Amino acid sequence: MEQQPQQELALAIVGLGKMGIMHAAMASACPGALVAALVDVDPKVGAHVRSIGLDAPFYASLQEAVGNEELDAAVVAAPSHVHRPLVEAAFDAGLDVLCEKPLAHTLADAQALAKAARGREGLCAAVGFMKGHQELFLSSARLLREGALGEIRRFHASVYLSQVFSPKSGWTFTKEQAGGGVLINTGIHLVHLVWLLFGRVTAVTCRAKSMHSSTGVEDTLTAILECESGAAGSIDMSWSVPGCDVEYTRVVAEGTNGVMELDDFRRRLHLLAPWGDLPKGLSATHQSATDQAPFTLTPDYCGEGYCNEMADFVRACRADEKPRYGFDDGYEMQRIVDALYRAADSKEWIELNPPAGLRRPNLRLKSE
């Protein structure tokens, strides 16, 4: 008997700011996906998104969309402080969910969502850590885990962005609605990358400073992290650095067999002894050699990551499998963020006990 093709996954894009439009564009270009509904509380947004080619019915609420469309999943890209009610409403409607990072604006809400996802057997619940879908970072994590650098002794990781040079308004810059400043809005991607590369974070100490934000959220943050693997290192982040119009991430890892230098565009290895096919001395890999994405909306800013993230979510939903990064992973990142904020307030070391059921980062390629 001839096998029938699978029906397209009907998606509602909830929240039509920058990230919602990005996800809608990626879903529109993703095989097996269909943007079936656009949702935002601002009715003016509907006309705007149609003007840029997103031709799907517009609704003022997810409940309205569910009542009028046959939906399979929701992409929640609304502000962080409304993630919990929107995700819970999607779960109640029987929808799979891809939720933008952070999972929520508070640790309590993130914990509640992780618990809710565990109680929804058969539903897919993914979190949008797009850097963790870039093959340059994934292959680098595999090299570290397999021992290319030997024992990792220390690391330094940073992320910089030119965004805040004067007081800003809007939910992103309020602790009540965003949960904090540069750390929870941007730096959580760096926290996730450190987790991916070096494993579970066990203790942190931190200093944070507000340079321009009048609402008191941090514009810069520097911290020291200890990992279960034995590696220890520093992270540094700021959205107030001139010259970084596109978010720039860099990691340096030092091991007993050499050094790895890694950023959004290339990996450089300096090995003391050859390892596998890698020679002694210097070798380099450019991001273009590892990029497997068939479509990128923003090649200078993680276009591959966004594309692969959507493809992974659609694949997981249609195959009834787990996504690469689920709600438990999102909750673990939120635990680290919360510990960093507490360390910044107390000026002390904060230890993190492992949560029940914590898994190692998933490094396999979903296309394999």
C-alpha positions in Angstrom: 0.0 0.0 0.0 1.3 3.4 -0.9 2.2 5.4 2.2 0.1 8.6 2.6 2.1 11.9 3.2 1.8 13.3 6.7 -0.5 16.3 7.1 1.3 19.6 7.7 1.7 20.7 11.4 -0.8 23.6 11.8 0.9 26.3 14.0 -0.4 29.3 15.8 2.3 32.0 16.2 1.4 33.8 19.5 3.0 37.2 19.9 4.0 39.1 16.8 6.9 41.2 17.9 10.4 40.7 16.4 10.7 37.1 17.6 7.1 36.1 16.6 7.7 37.4 13.0 11.0 35.5 12.9 9.3 32.3 14.0 6.5 32.8 11.5 9.0 33.3 8.7 10.9 30.2 9.7 7.8 28.1 10.0 6.6 29.3 6.6 9.8 27.9 5.0 9.9 24.7 7.1 8.8 21.5 5.3 5.9 19.9 7.1 4.8 23.1 8.9 1.9 25.5 8.1 1.3 28.9 9.8 -2.4 28.5 10.4 -3.0 31.4 12.8 -1.4 34.7 13.9 -2.2 35.9 17.4 -1.5 39.2 19.1 -3.4 41.4 21.5 -2.7 44.5 19.3 -5.1 44.4 16.3 -2.9 46.8 14.3 -0.2 44.1 14.2 -2.4 41.9 12.0 -2.4 44.4 9.1 1.3 44.9 9.6 2.3 41.2 9.4 0.0 40.7 6.4 1.8 43.6 4.6 5.1 41.7 4.9 3.6 38.5 3.4 2.4 36.4 6.4 -0.9 35.4 5.0 -2.8 33.7 7.8 -5.9 34.5 9.8 -5.3 37.0 12.7 -6.8 36.6 16.1 -6.6 38.7 19.3 -6.3 35.7 21.6 -5.1 32.1 21.5 -8.6 31.0 22.7 -10.2 32.7 19.7 -7.7 31.0 17.4 -8.3 27.6 18.9 -12.1 28.1 18.5 -11.8 28.9 14.8 -8.8 26.9 13.4 -7.7 23.3 13.5 -4.4 23.7 15.3 -1.7 21.2 16.2 0.8 23.5 18.0 1.6 26.9 19.3 4.8 29.0 19.1 4.7 31.3 22.1 6.8 34.4 21.4 4.9 36.9 23.6 6.6 38.8 26.5 8.1 36.6 29.2 5.6 37.5 31.9 2.7 36.0 29.9 4.4 32.8 28.9 2.9 30.8 31.7 -0.8 31.6 31.0 -0.3 31.2 27.3 1.5 27.9 27.5 -1.0 26.5 30.0 -3.8 27.6 27.7 -2.1 25.8 24.8 -1.6 22.7 26.8 -5.3 22.8 27.9 -6.2 22.9 24.2 -4.1 19.8 23.5 -1.4 21.8 21.5 2.3 21.1 21.3 4.3 24.2 22.3 7.6 25.9 21.3 8.2 28.6 23.9 10.7 31.3 23.4 13.5 31.7 26.0 13.4 32.3 28.9 10.8 29.8 29.9 9.3 32.4 32.2 10.2 35.7 33.9 10.4 34.0 37.4 11.8 30.8 38.6 8.4 29.8 40.1 6.6 30.1 36.8 9.4 28.2 35.0 9.1 25.4 37.6 5.3 25.3 37.2 5.6 25.1 33.4 8.2 22.3 33.6 5.9 20.4 35.9 2.9 21.0 33.6 4.8 19.7 30.6 5.7 16.5 32.5 2.0 16.0 33.2 1.0 16.3 29.5 2.0 12.9 28.2 2.1 12.9 24.4 2.6 16.7 24.0 5.8 18.2 22.8 7.2 21.1 24.8 10.3 22.8 23.5 12.3 25.9 24.5 13.9 28.3 22.0 17.6 28.1 22.6 18.6 28.7 19.0 22.4 28.8 19.6 22.1 25.2 20.8 20.9 24.3 17.3 23.9 25.6 15.5 26.1 22.8 14.3 29.4 24.7 14.9 28.5 24.8 18.7 27.1 21.3 18.7 30.2 19.7 17.0 32.4 21.7 19.4 30.5 20.3 22.4 31.0 16.8 21.0 34.7 17.4 20.6 35.0 18.5 24.2 32.9 15.7 25.5 34.9 13.1 23.5 38.2 14.4 24.8 39.9 16.4 22.0 41.2 19.0 24.5 41.8 16.4 27.2 40.7 17.5 30.7 39.1 20.9 30.6 40.7 23.1 33.1 39.1 26.5 32.6 37.0 28.6 30.2 35.9 32.1 29.4 32.6 32.9 27.6 31.2 36.3 26.6 28.3 37.8 24.8 28.1 41.5 23.8 25.4 43.6 22.1 25.0 47.3 21.2 21.5 47.9 22.5 21.4 50.0 25.7 23.2 53.4 26.0 20.4 55.4 27.6 17.3 54.7 29.7 14.9 52.4 27.9 11.2 51.8 28.2 9.1 48.7 27.6 8.6 45.3 29.3 12.1 44.1 28.4 13.7 46.6 30.7 11.6 45.9 33.9 12.3 43.3 36.5 8.6 42.8 37.1 7.9 41.7 33.6 11.2 40.5 32.1 12.7 39.1 35.3 15.9 41.2 35.0 18.1 42.8 32.3 20.9 41.5 30.1 21.2 38.1 31.8 17.7 36.8 31.5 17.0 38.5 28.1 20.3 37.8 26.3 22.8 36.2 28.5 20.6 33.1 29.1 21.8 32.0 25.7 25.4 32.1 26.9 24.4 30.2 30.1 22.8 27.5 27.8 26.0 27.4 25.7 28.2 26.9 28.7 25.9 24.1 29.9 26.1 22.6 26.4 29.9 22.8 26.2 31.0 22.1 29.8 28.0 20.4 31.6 26.0 21.0 34.7 26.7 24.2 36.6 27.2 23.5 40.3 28.1 26.8 41.9 28.2 30.5 40.9 29.3 33.9 42.2 28.5 37.1 40.4 28.7 40.9 40.0 26.1 42.9 38.1 25.7 46.6 37.3 23.2 48.9 35.9 25.0 51.4 33.7 22.2 53.1 31.7 18.9 51.4 32.6 16.8 53.7 34.8 14.6 50.8 35.9 17.5 49.2 37.9 17.9 46.1 35.7 21.5 45.0 35.0 23.2 46.2 31.8 26.4 44.2 32.5 27.2 41.0 34.4 30.3 39.1 35.2 30.4 35.7 37.0 32.5 32.7 37.9 30.9 29.3 37.3 32.0 25.8 38.5 30.8 22.8 36.6 30.3 19.2 37.6 32.9 18.1 35.0 35.6 19.9 37.1 35.8 22.8 34.6 35.6 26.3 36.1 35.4 29.6 34.2 34.0 33.1 33.8 31.2 34.5 31.8 30.8 38.2 30.9 27.9 39.9 29.2 26.7 43.3 28.3 24.1 44.9 26.0 25.9 48.2 26.3 29.1 47.5 24.2 29.7 49.7 21.1 30.5 48.0 17.9 28.3 44.9 18.3 25.2 45.7 16.3 24.8 42.0 15.9 25.0 39.9 19.1 28.5 38.4 19.3 29.4 35.3 21.3 32.9 34.0 22.1 34.2 31.1 24.1 37.8 30.1 24.9 38.3 26.7 26.6 41.7 25.5 27.9 42.4 21.8 28.4 45.4 19.5 29.0 45.7 19.0 25.2 45.4 22.6 24.1 42.9 25.4 23.5 39.6 25.9 21.6 38.6 29.4 20.5 35.0 29.5 19.4 32.6 32.2 18.2 29.5 32.5 16.1 31.5 32.2 12.9 34.5 29.9 13.4 36.3 27.4 15.6 40.1 27.4 16.1 41.9 24.5 17.7 45.5 24.6 19.0 46.3 21.1 20.0 49.5 19.9 21.8 49.1 16.4 20.3 47.0 15.1 17.4 43.5 13.8 18.2 41.7 11.6 15.7 41.7 13.4 12.4 42.7 16.7 14.0 46.4 17.6 13.6 48.8 18.9 16.2 49.0 22.6 16.2 46.4 25.0 14.6 43.3 23.9 12.7 40.2 26.0 11.9 36.6 25.3 10.9 34.3 28.0 9.6 30.6 28.1 10.4 29.8 27.8 6.6 31.4 24.3 6.7 29.0 23.1 9.3 25.8 24.9 8.5 23.1 22.4 7.4 20.1 24.7 7.4 18.2 24.8 4.1 17.0 28.4 4.8 18.2 31.2 7.0 16.4 34.5 7.4 19.3 36.2 9.2 22.7 34.7 8.2 24.6 37.2 10.3 22.6 36.4 13.4 22.0 32.7 14.1 19.8 32.2 11.0 20.9 28.5 11.0 20.0 28.2 14.7 16.4 29.5 14.2 15.9 27.4 11.1 17.1 24.2 12.8 15.2 25.0 16.0 11.9 25.1 14.0 12.7 22.0 12.0 13.5 20.1 15.3 10.2 21.2 16.8 8.2 20.2 13.8 10.0 16.8 13.5 9.5 16.1 17.2 5.8 17.0 17.0 5.1 14.9 13.9 7.2 11.9 15.2 5.8 12.1 18.7 9.4 12.4 20.1 11.2 14.7 22.5 12.6 18.0 21.1 16.3 18.7 21.5 15.7 21.1 24.4 12.6 20.6 26.5 10.9 22.4 29.4 13.1 20.7 31.9 16.1 22.1 30.2 14.5 25.5 30.2 13.9 25.2 33.9 17.5 24.2 34.5 18.7 27.3 32.7 16.3 29.4 34.8 17.7 27.9 38.0 21.2 29.0 36.9 19.9 32.5 36.1 18.2 32.7 39.4 21.3 31.6 41.2 23.3 34.3 39.4 20.9 37.0 40.5 21.0 35.8 44.1 24.8 35.7 43.9 24.8 39.3 42.6 22.6 40.4 45.5 24.5 38.6 48.2 28.0 38.8 46.8 28.4 35.2 47.9 28.9 31.8 46.3 25.6 30.0 45.5 25.5 26.3 45.1 23.0 24.5 42.8 21.9 21.0 43.7 20.9 18.9 40.7 17.2 18.6 40.1 15.6 15.2 39.8 15.8 13.7 36.4 18.3 16.1 35.0 19.7 14.8 31.7 23.0 15.6 29.8 22.7 18.0 26.9 21.5 16.2 23.7 24.2 16.5 21.1 23.0 14.2 18.4 21.9 15.6 15.1 18.1 15.3 14.7 18.5 14.8 11.0 20.5 11.6 11.7 
